């Protein structure tokens, strides 16, 4: 209540800010650690700054929308600010860092008008771990958003971890953008994207002793997916719209819809690295699960998958049957059969495989090519999901066959019409009880909360890229050590982890213990395991037993140590069991002090690590302070 009294006492000051320069009012988080200063500059452009404790986290950051028929970026008058509203919620998740998530935020609504009396609302949410905002256009009929003034004031010298956006319709068979570029790590602003198209979300920054993770969530079917470009002159990280080519054939690029019209949330997780890694802002602000979602229908788990190590020639009936047996022997609920299955196996024999798998309590996932004319890929089944009527027939047939889900590959970008296509696929698949995995795709942006049948999405240089070139294999250790701080913080990620034995024609730089840690470090509704039966057969029995029960829906998370791109030690809990995964992304031996295990109930467990000869071993441990020494590019896993 004191917060409301303070805000209304300063309301006259705030209302006058649009005509008197950079005067502002502050809104604070519950413990007062985070403070957002809001106001307008001398040309009537709304702005905000953020302080975290005594430190400045964001300098002047601008707000506003440029519409096709109205400018809501300057000349604005702030007419009213609503009293803060407490938003509290507890919601379930089918998979991810927590099965049940609770949060609370204070929401402030600022109401602006331009000289033509066109209205703009800005909704700010704030709590002790982050800030978010979105726009709402309350009236005016049909609107089209041409540009956002949304930006983040980041001064030169700020350290950044950024994944470049690729140029649309470049790369193999014109399949870019697919969020598959290597990160720029620990670089100082200003920085130009090597591809010339800015950077994707999430983007991580270190500002003095604080950390900031920028992203967006709740990108609905009428909006576009945005990205970030740094303006060195203004020292702003600017929100920008997609490239002109990123559209569904004949579809729109820019957001458009009827009022009342809302934008996605621009979100800022902040604090220490533990606050970043544990943040749930990306799902807190996503649209709740749809009424027809059927949360109980979708079960997360592990899957066997032949393609990642064996490639195209082994997508056949015999290999698929072998990998069904493999999944069954590992107690994994799924087996993925990849591209060209319709030609190399066919529907009749695929039905045999589905039935064979069902007898072994394994379910089949099938690959589909999403694309129509937006790239030149030839893998099949292709173009069968573009037309709504044909898509419904395909999904109905798969449901009748007993197929559990689809892996849909090769999308065309982030334009509004392509984003709508993603929504149509998730919604239509849910009607037929099918799980969805997006590959060659965009960042999911909280969609797995809204559509619980969305189990995972790629949007990363994953294991398949490591099998393509030695360069990708050489970069893997540091790459894996940045992902838990960036790409995988909010959204599931289909990295397809874990090669314990070998990769054909590639010198794997990581140790077996590093690889073993990845399915416990990364989150994905379905973890498609890269290791094949022959490699698994070489592993100690303790490792095989461990991998027969890998959780994909967690109940708690603790960040123990780490630094982006260098190393990380993360603990996750399922029931009374904790899994503590650590990886070393650098080429030097390191010793990790796992000094505080007081949060663990049980007294005894197992430590999986690399032996001197480079092989995996499992050692009994007690719940005491541990020191674990790992080699260059090594790792460890504790189950206790």
Secondary structure, 3 states (H helix, E strand, C coil): CHHHHHHHHCHHHHHCHHHCCCCEEEEECCCCCEEEEEEECCCCCEEEEEEECCEEEEEEEECCEEECCCEECCCCEEEEECCCEEEEEEEECCCECCCEEEEEEEEEEEEEECCCCCEEEEEEEEECCEEEEEEEECCCCEEEEEEECCEEECCCCCEEEEEECCCCCCCHHHCCCCCCCCEEEEEECCCCCCCCCCECCCEEEEECCEEEEEEEECCCCCCCCCEEEEECCCCEEEEECCCCCCCCCCCCCCCEEECCEECCEEEEEEECHHHHHHCCHHHHCCCCCCCCCCHHHCCCEEEEECHHHHCHHHCCHHHHHHHHHHHHHCCCCEEEECCCHHHHCHHHHHHHHHHHHHHCCCEEEEEEECCCCCCCCCCCCECCCCCHHHHHHHHHHHHHHCCCEEEEECCCCCCHHHHHHHHHHHHHHHHCCCEEEECCCCCCCCHHHHCCCEEEECCCCCHHHHHHCHHHHHHHHHHHHHHCCCCCCCCCCCCCCCCCCCECCECCCCCHHHHHHHHHHCCCCEEEECCCHHHHCCCCHHHHHHHCCCCCECCEEEEEEEECCCEEEEEEEECCEEEEEEEECCCCCEEEEECCCCCCCCCEEEEEEECCCCCEEEEEEECCCEEEEECCCCEEEEEC
